[in-house]
């Protein structure tokens, strides 16, 4: 009886760090105010730019809800963009979440932090990114990991 041995390469994990700068804020596709005074913003395009270990333009497609005085905020949605990492350029897409709390030291009175997970395509096919960002306000610091096969 013969044995067939196969090997599967373990993913390589690399630490990443940098900033996310604000490039442009679009207009929400839809807004809704509840009778209790909660504002909901749907499909709100916010364009940012990664700088650091991951670089390039990204769009956060934001679905946010907050008291209408914007004293706190919770948001989530898809993210996509064209970035460069480790000498490779390609598309990324994934999901992000944030939770913003009152902070009078920040320009808009909120401090936000969150998490993003994205997969690469094109020259970044097979790469998975995990970003942790914030707290604070734009520009946000990010750190995390890139996993590549």
Secondary structure, DSSP 8 states (H G I E B T S, - for coil): -----------EEEEEEEEEEEEEE---SEEEE-TTSEEEEEEEEEEEEEEESEEEEEEEEEEEEEETT-SSEEEEEEEEEEEEETTEEEEEEEEEEEEEEE-TTSTTSEEEEEEEEEEEEETTTTEEEEEEEESSSSSEEEEEEEEE-
